[in-house]
C-alpha cells in the first residue's frame, strides 16, 4: 500500500488511536513519524494507569503477523489504515492541530447510501462516506496544560531554639535588600536556575538568628516576576512564577524561624513586586480586586499578600510603590527607592531628595552618604545595603542577556550583596547602622565569620555543617 503523505497525520492521529500494529504504522504513516507515534502511544498508556507493556500494542520487539493484524482489525480492536487516514484528513481539512485536542469522545467512520434523481428522472443510488469526531478541547477536562498560579505552598515553622527576648531601651532591626526571588528554566534539562542567591540569603538568616532582632524589614523587590515584565519575554521565564512564590513564602517563614522574638516583620513593595498589579491593570482589568467568595475582608486573590500567604506568617505588606515608607523610629525610614545614579552617587541623590534619613534598596549597591541640614543642623543620611540576589548575570537587567539557547550569560554586575543591622531607640531618638557585606557566601560581623551552609541551588553543604558543629 502506498504511504499517505499527510503533514499532520502522525501528530493528529496519535491522540485518536487506541492501538496500532507496526504493520499499520508503516502502511499509514511516513517513516519519520513512526518513532514519534510509538513514544506518544506509550506515554498515553502510562498516563492512563497502565503498568508494564501495553497489551493492545506491539512496539516491534514482537512482530505481529499479517494474520494476527487482520484478525484484530476484523474484531474491531485496531483501526485499519483507511480509517486512520479518513480521520486524519478530516482534522487536517478543519485546521485542527493535535495540541488543540483534549479528550476524544467518539469517532465515527462509515458509509451510507443516498437516493437522487438524474436528469432523466431516474433514481440513482450514491455511496457517501461519513467521518465524524466528537472531542473536547485541550484543558476542558484535565485542566489547562499551562501551570495555574496558586498561593504559595504553606510551610510548617518549627523553632528549634528560641532565645530570650532582648531587654532594655536599645532595640535592633535587621534590614534585608532585594533578593528578587525567581527562576529561569533550563530549556534543555527543565532544571530551575535561581535568580536569588541562596548562599547570601542563608548568611543573612544566620546573622538574623545571631542578633535576635525586634524588627525585620524587607526592602522590596522580594520577587523578581520576570514573566510579568514589560521588557522582552523569554520562554525560560514562562512557567516559573509558582516556584518563585513558593520560595518567597519559604524565605519569609525562615525569617520567622530565625527571629522568633521579632515584634514586626515587614515587606515593602518594590517595583518588581508592583509588576503583578500593573500586569492586571494592563491585561486583566476586570479581575482587579477579585476576592474569594463571601470574604470581603480578604486580600484579592491576585495580590502579593494573598499569593505569598502573608497573613498566615504575620508579615505586614507596605504597598504603594514608590511612595511606600516604613519607619523604624521617628528619624529613620525604610523604602524601596526609585532613584538610580552612577559612580556611587545614588545615596547622595536620595538624601538630597528625601529630606530625612533613609535606608533604601533598588540599586543593588552598598552606598552611604551623610549630610548636615543647614537650616536645622540635623544630620541626615541615606544608606543602601546592596542586594541578596545573584550578581553574576542570572538576574535579568539592562546589562544582562540570554544566549541563543535561552540561558543567562555570565557577567558580573556592579552590584554588591549585603544587609544591615540597625540599633535604635524608639521615638525621635538616635540610631546606628552597621553595614554587612556578603561575598561568595561569607560575611564577617562582630568578630565572627558567617559562612553559607547551602550551595547556590539551596542544597545543604555537609562540610560546613560539620565544621560548625565542631566549633
C-alpha positions as CSV (number, residue, x, y, z in Angstrom):
1,X,0.0,0.0,0.0
2,X,1.3,3.4,-0.9
3,X,2.2,5.6,2.2
4,X,0.0,8.6,2.7
5,X,1.9,11.9,2.9
6,X,-0.5,13.9,5.2
7,X,1.7,16.5,7.0
8,X,-0.2,16.3,10.4
9,X,-1.2,12.7,10.2
10,X,1.3,11.4,12.8
11,X,0.7,14.1,15.3
12,X,-3.0,14.4,15.0
13,X,-4.0,10.7,15.0
14,X,-1.7,9.9,17.9
15,X,-4.5,11.3,20.1
16,X,-7.1,9.2,18.5
17,X,-5.6,5.7,18.2
18,X,-6.5,3.2,20.9
19,X,-3.8,0.9,19.5
20,X,-1.8,0.3,16.3
21,X,0.2,-2.5,15.0
22,X,3.7,-1.9,13.4
23,X,2.3,-3.1,10.1
24,X,-0.5,-0.4,10.1
25,X,2.0,2.2,11.2
26,X,4.2,1.6,8.2
27,X,1.2,1.4,5.9
28,X,-0.4,4.6,7.1
29,X,2.4,7.0,8.0
30,X,5.7,8.3,6.7
31,X,8.7,6.5,8.3
32,X,10.0,9.6,10.2
33,X,6.6,9.8,12.1
34,X,6.7,6.2,13.3
35,X,9.1,6.7,16.2
36,X,7.2,9.7,17.5
37,X,3.9,7.8,17.4
38,X,5.4,5.0,19.4
39,X,6.6,7.4,22.0
40,X,3.2,9.2,22.2
41,X,1.3,5.9,22.4
42,X,3.5,4.6,25.2
43,X,3.2,7.8,27.2
44,X,-0.6,7.9,26.8
45,X,-0.8,4.3,28.0
46,X,1.3,5.1,31.1
47,X,-0.7,8.2,31.9
48,X,-3.9,6.2,31.8
49,X,-2.5,4.0,34.6
50,X,-1.1,1.1,32.5
51,X,1.6,-1.0,34.1
52,X,4.1,-2.9,32.1
53,X,3.8,-3.5,28.3
54,X,0.6,-2.3,26.7
55,X,-1.4,-5.4,25.9
56,X,-3.0,-3.8,22.9
57,X,0.2,-2.5,21.4
58,X,3.3,-4.1,19.9
59,X,6.4,-2.0,20.0
60,X,8.2,-4.0,17.3
61,X,10.0,-6.3,19.7
62,X,7.4,-9.0,19.0
63,X,6.5,-8.8,15.3
64,X,2.8,-9.3,14.6
65,X,1.9,-11.4,11.7
66,X,-0.3,-10.2,9.0
67,X,-2.9,-12.8,10.0
68,X,-2.9,-11.5,13.6
69,X,-3.2,-7.9,12.4
70,X,-6.1,-8.9,10.1
71,X,-7.8,-10.8,13.0
72,X,-7.5,-7.7,15.3
73,X,-8.8,-5.4,12.6
74,X,-11.7,-7.6,11.9
75,X,-12.5,-7.8,15.6
76,X,-12.7,-4.0,15.7
77,X,-9.8,-3.6,18.2
78,X,-7.5,-2.0,15.7
79,X,-8.5,0.6,13.1
80,X,-7.4,0.0,9.6
81,X,-5.2,2.4,7.6
82,X,-8.1,3.7,5.6
83,X,-10.0,4.6,8.7
84,X,-6.9,6.3,10.2
85,X,-6.4,8.4,7.1
86,X,-10.0,9.4,6.8
87,X,-10.0,10.7,10.4
88,X,-6.7,12.5,9.9
89,X,-7.9,14.1,6.7
90,X,-11.0,15.4,8.4
91,X,-8.9,17.1,11.2
92,X,-6.4,18.5,8.7
93,X,-9.1,19.9,6.5
94,X,-10.7,21.5,9.6
95,X,-7.4,23.1,10.6
96,X,-7.4,21.3,14.0
97,X,-3.9,20.7,15.4
98,X,-3.1,17.8,17.8
99,X,-2.3,20.2,20.6
100,X,-5.9,21.5,20.5
101,X,-7.4,18.1,21.2
102,X,-8.1,17.2,24.8
103,X,-10.3,14.1,25.1
104,X,-11.8,12.2,22.1
105,X,-15.3,11.2,23.0
106,X,-16.4,9.4,19.8
107,X,-15.1,8.6,16.4
108,X,-17.5,7.6,13.6
109,X,-16.3,6.3,10.2
110,X,-18.8,4.8,7.9
111,X,-20.6,4.8,4.6
112,X,-24.3,5.4,3.8
113,X,-26.4,5.5,0.7
114,X,-28.3,8.4,-0.7
115,X,-31.0,8.3,-3.4
116,X,-31.2,11.1,-6.0
117,X,-32.8,11.5,-9.4
118,X,-30.8,12.2,-12.6
119,X,-31.8,14.5,-15.4
120,X,-33.9,11.7,-17.0
121,X,-35.9,11.4,-13.8
122,X,-34.4,8.0,-12.9
123,X,-33.4,7.1,-9.4
124,X,-29.7,6.7,-8.7
125,X,-28.0,5.4,-5.5
126,X,-24.9,7.0,-4.3
127,X,-22.4,5.7,-1.7
128,X,-21.3,8.5,0.6
129,X,-18.5,8.4,3.2
130,X,-19.2,9.9,6.6
131,X,-16.4,10.7,9.1
132,X,-17.1,12.5,12.4
133,X,-15.1,13.1,15.6
134,X,-16.6,14.3,18.9
135,X,-13.9,15.8,21.1
136,X,-13.3,18.3,23.9
137,X,-10.6,20.9,23.6
138,X,-7.4,20.6,25.5
139,X,-7.7,21.6,29.1
140,X,-11.5,21.2,29.2
141,X,-11.5,18.1,31.3
142,X,-8.0,17.7,32.7
143,X,-7.5,21.4,33.3
144,X,-5.2,23.7,31.3
145,X,-1.8,22.4,30.2
146,X,-0.2,25.7,31.3
147,X,0.5,25.7,35.1
148,X,-2.0,27.7,37.0
149,X,-0.6,30.1,39.6
150,X,-1.7,29.2,43.2
151,X,-1.0,30.7,46.6
152,X,2.4,29.6,47.8
153,X,2.7,26.1,49.4
154,X,2.3,26.6,53.2
155,X,5.2,25.9,55.4
156,X,5.3,24.5,58.9
157,X,7.7,26.6,61.1
158,X,9.5,24.8,63.9
159,X,11.5,26.8,66.4
160,X,14.5,24.6,67.4
161,X,15.8,27.2,69.8
162,X,14.1,30.3,70.9
163,X,16.4,32.8,72.6
164,X,15.2,35.1,75.3
165,X,13.8,38.5,74.1
166,X,16.1,41.4,74.3
167,X,15.5,43.7,77.2
168,X,16.4,47.4,77.8
169,X,15.7,50.5,75.8
170,X,18.0,49.7,72.8
171,X,16.3,47.8,70.0
172,X,17.6,46.1,66.9
173,X,16.3,45.8,63.4
174,X,17.6,43.7,60.5
175,X,17.1,45.1,57.0
176,X,17.2,42.8,54.0
177,X,17.5,44.2,50.5
178,X,16.3,42.9,47.1
179,X,16.5,39.1,46.9
180,X,14.5,39.2,43.6
181,X,13.3,35.6,44.2
182,X,12.6,33.9,40.9
183,X,13.9,31.3,38.4
184,X,14.9,30.6,34.9
185,X,14.0,27.2,33.5
186,X,16.8,25.5,31.6
187,X,15.4,24.8,28.1
188,X,17.2,21.5,27.8
189,X,17.0,19.9,31.2
190,X,14.0,21.7,32.6
191,X,16.0,22.5,35.7
192,X,15.1,25.7,37.6
193,X,18.0,28.1,37.9
194,X,17.6,30.6,40.8
195,X,17.9,34.4,40.3
196,X,18.1,34.9,44.1
197,X,21.3,33.9,45.9
198,X,20.6,31.0,48.2
199,X,24.0,31.4,49.9
200,X,23.6,35.2,50.6
201,X,20.1,34.6,51.9
202,X,21.4,31.8,54.2
203,X,24.1,34.0,55.6
204,X,21.5,36.8,56.2
205,X,19.4,34.3,58.2
206,X,22.4,33.2,60.3
207,X,23.1,36.9,61.2
208,X,19.5,37.4,62.0
209,X,19.5,34.5,64.3
210,X,22.7,35.9,65.9
211,X,21.3,39.4,66.6
212,X,17.8,38.3,67.7
213,X,16.1,41.4,66.3
214,X,12.9,43.3,67.4
215,X,12.1,44.1,63.7
216,X,12.8,42.5,60.3
217,X,12.4,44.8,57.3
218,X,12.4,43.5,53.7
219,X,13.2,46.5,51.4
220,X,11.2,45.2,48.4
221,X,11.9,43.6,45.0
222,X,11.3,40.5,47.1
223,X,10.1,38.7,44.0
224,X,11.5,39.2,40.5
225,X,8.4,38.3,38.4
226,X,10.2,38.4,35.1
227,X,7.3,36.9,33.2
228,X,5.2,40.0,34.1
229,X,7.9,42.5,32.9
230,X,7.3,45.0,30.2
231,X,10.7,44.0,28.8
232,X,11.5,41.2,26.4
233,X,9.9,37.9,27.5
234,X,11.9,34.8,27.2
235,X,10.3,31.3,27.2
236,X,12.6,30.3,30.0
237,X,10.5,32.5,32.4
238,X,7.1,31.3,31.3
239,X,6.3,28.6,33.8
240,X,8.4,29.6,36.8
241,X,6.2,32.0,38.7
242,X,4.7,29.4,41.0
243,X,8.2,28.2,42.1
244,X,9.1,31.8,42.9
245,X,6.1,32.2,45.0
246,X,6.8,29.0,46.9
247,X,10.4,30.0,47.6
248,X,9.4,33.5,48.6
249,X,6.9,32.2,51.2
250,X,9.6,29.8,52.5
251,X,12.1,32.6,52.9
252,X,9.6,34.6,54.9
253,X,8.9,31.5,57.1
254,X,12.7,31.1,57.5
255,X,12.9,34.7,58.7
256,X,10.2,34.0,61.3
257,X,12.2,30.9,62.5
258,X,15.4,32.9,62.7
259,X,13.8,35.8,64.5
260,X,11.1,34.3,66.7
261,X,11.1,37.4,69.1
262,X,10.6,39.9,66.3
263,X,7.6,42.2,67.1
264,X,7.2,43.2,63.5
265,X,8.1,41.6,60.2
266,X,7.6,43.9,57.2
267,X,7.7,43.5,53.4
268,X,7.9,46.8,51.4
269,X,6.6,46.8,47.9
270,X,9.3,47.3,45.2
271,X,8.9,47.9,41.5
272,X,9.3,44.2,40.7
273,X,6.6,43.3,43.3
274,X,4.4,46.0,41.8
275,X,4.6,44.2,38.4
276,X,1.7,41.9,39.4
277,X,-0.7,44.8,40.0
278,X,0.4,46.6,36.9
279,X,0.1,43.5,34.8
280,X,-3.5,43.0,36.0
281,X,-4.4,46.6,35.3
282,X,-2.9,46.4,31.8
283,X,-4.1,43.0,30.8
284,X,-7.0,41.8,33.0
285,X,-8.6,44.9,34.5
286,X,-11.9,43.0,35.1
287,X,-10.0,40.8,37.5
288,X,-8.7,43.7,39.6
289,X,-9.7,43.4,43.2
290,X,-11.4,40.0,42.9
291,X,-11.7,38.2,46.3
292,X,-12.7,34.8,47.4
293,X,-16.5,34.4,47.6
294,X,-18.0,35.9,50.8
295,X,-14.7,37.1,52.1
296,X,-14.9,40.9,51.7
297,X,-12.1,41.5,54.2
298,X,-9.6,39.1,52.4
299,X,-6.9,40.2,50.1
300,X,-7.6,40.0,46.3
301,X,-6.6,36.6,45.0
302,X,-4.2,38.1,42.5
303,X,-2.2,40.0,45.0
304,X,1.2,39.6,46.7
305,X,-0.5,39.4,50.1
306,X,-2.7,36.5,49.1
307,X,-0.2,34.6,46.9
308,X,2.6,34.8,49.5
309,X,0.2,33.9,52.4
310,X,1.5,36.9,54.3
311,X,-1.4,36.9,56.9
312,X,-0.5,33.4,57.9
313,X,3.0,34.5,58.6
314,X,2.1,37.7,60.3
315,X,4.0,39.8,57.7
316,X,2.9,43.4,57.2
317,X,2.9,44.4,53.5
318,X,3.6,48.0,52.9
319,X,2.3,48.7,49.4
320,X,2.0,51.8,47.3
321,X,5.4,51.8,45.5
322,X,7.2,54.2,45.1
323,X,5.7,56.2,48.0
324,X,5.7,53.3,50.5
325,X,7.6,54.0,53.7
326,X,8.2,52.1,56.9
327,X,9.6,54.0,59.9
328,X,12.0,52.1,62.2
329,X,11.8,55.1,64.6
330,X,10.8,58.7,64.1
331,X,14.2,59.5,62.5
332,X,14.8,56.6,60.1
333,X,12.6,55.3,57.3
334,X,12.9,52.3,55.0
335,X,11.8,52.4,51.4
336,X,12.5,50.5,48.2
337,X,13.6,53.5,46.3
338,X,13.3,54.7,42.7
339,X,16.4,56.9,42.2
340,X,19.4,55.4,40.3
341,X,22.7,57.3,39.8
342,X,26.1,56.1,38.6
343,X,29.5,56.2,40.3
344,X,28.3,55.6,43.8
345,X,26.2,58.8,43.9
346,X,22.7,57.3,44.4
347,X,22.8,57.7,48.2
348,X,23.7,61.4,47.8
349,X,20.8,61.9,45.4
350,X,18.4,60.1,47.9
351,X,19.4,62.1,51.0
352,X,19.1,65.4,49.0
353,X,15.7,64.4,47.7
354,X,14.3,62.8,50.8
355,X,15.0,65.4,53.5
356,X,15.1,62.6,56.1
357,X,17.3,59.6,56.9
358,X,16.5,56.6,54.8
359,X,17.6,53.0,54.1
360,X,16.7,52.1,50.5
361,X,17.2,49.2,48.1
362,X,16.7,49.1,44.3
363,X,20.2,49.8,43.1
364,X,21.9,46.6,44.4
365,X,25.0,48.5,45.6
366,X,26.4,49.3,49.0
367,X,26.5,53.1,49.5
368,X,26.2,55.5,52.4
369,X,26.0,59.3,52.4
370,X,25.7,61.8,55.3
371,X,24.8,65.5,55.2
372,X,24.0,68.3,57.6
373,X,20.9,70.3,57.1
374,X,22.0,73.9,57.1
375,X,18.7,75.3,58.5
376,X,18.1,72.8,61.3
377,X,21.6,71.5,62.0
378,X,20.2,67.9,61.7
379,X,22.5,65.1,60.5
380,X,20.7,63.2,57.7
381,X,21.9,60.1,55.9
382,X,21.0,57.7,53.1
383,X,22.2,54.1,53.0
384,X,21.6,51.2,50.7
385,X,22.8,47.7,51.9
386,X,23.1,46.1,48.4
387,X,21.1,43.0,47.5
388,X,20.5,39.3,48.2
389,X,20.1,38.3,44.6
390,X,22.8,36.8,42.3
391,X,25.3,39.3,40.8
392,X,26.7,37.0,38.1
393,X,24.2,37.7,35.3
394,X,21.4,35.4,36.4
395,X,19.1,38.4,37.2
396,X,17.7,40.0,34.0
397,X,19.0,43.5,33.8
398,X,19.9,46.3,31.3
399,X,23.4,44.9,31.1
400,X,22.4,41.2,31.1
401,X,21.5,38.9,28.3
402,X,20.4,35.3,27.4
403,X,22.2,33.1,25.0
404,X,20.5,31.7,21.9
405,X,20.0,28.5,23.9
406,X,17.9,30.5,26.4
407,X,20.4,30.5,29.3
408,X,21.7,33.6,31.2
409,X,25.1,34.8,30.0
410,X,27.6,35.0,32.9
411,X,28.5,38.6,33.5
412,X,29.3,40.2,36.9
413,X,27.3,43.4,37.5
414,X,28.5,46.3,39.6
415,X,26.4,45.0,42.4
416,X,27.3,44.0,46.0
417,X,25.5,41.7,48.4
418,X,24.8,42.6,52.0
419,X,22.3,43.5,54.7
420,X,22.1,46.0,57.6
421,X,21.7,45.8,61.3
422,X,20.2,48.9,62.9
423,X,20.4,49.7,66.6
424,X,17.9,52.3,67.7
425,X,15.8,53.9,70.4
426,X,12.1,54.4,69.9
427,X,10.7,57.8,69.1
428,X,12.6,60.8,68.0
429,X,15.9,59.3,69.1
430,X,19.3,58.3,67.6
431,X,20.1,55.2,65.6
432,X,23.2,53.4,64.4
433,X,23.6,51.4,61.1
434,X,26.0,48.5,60.7
435,X,26.5,47.6,57.0
436,X,27.4,43.9,56.5
437,X,29.0,42.9,53.2
438,X,28.5,39.4,51.9
439,X,30.8,37.9,49.3
440,X,30.9,34.3,47.9
441,X,28.6,33.1,50.7
442,X,30.7,34.6,53.6
443,X,30.4,37.6,55.9
444,X,32.4,39.0,58.8
445,X,30.4,40.6,61.6
446,X,31.2,41.4,65.2
447,X,34.2,39.1,65.3
448,X,32.6,36.1,63.7
449,X,32.7,34.6,60.2
450,X,29.3,33.6,58.9
451,X,29.6,31.0,56.1
452,X,26.7,29.8,53.9
453,X,25.5,26.3,54.9
454,X,23.9,25.7,51.5
455,X,25.0,25.7,47.9
456,X,23.8,28.1,45.1
457,X,21.0,25.6,44.5
458,X,20.0,25.6,48.2
459,X,21.3,22.1,48.9
460,X,23.0,21.7,52.4
461,X,26.7,21.7,52.4
462,X,27.7,18.8,54.7
463,X,31.3,20.0,55.3
464,X,30.1,23.4,56.5
465,X,27.6,21.9,58.9
466,X,30.2,19.5,60.3
467,X,32.7,22.4,60.8
468,X,30.0,24.4,62.6
469,X,29.2,21.5,64.9
470,X,32.9,21.0,65.7
471,X,33.2,24.7,66.5
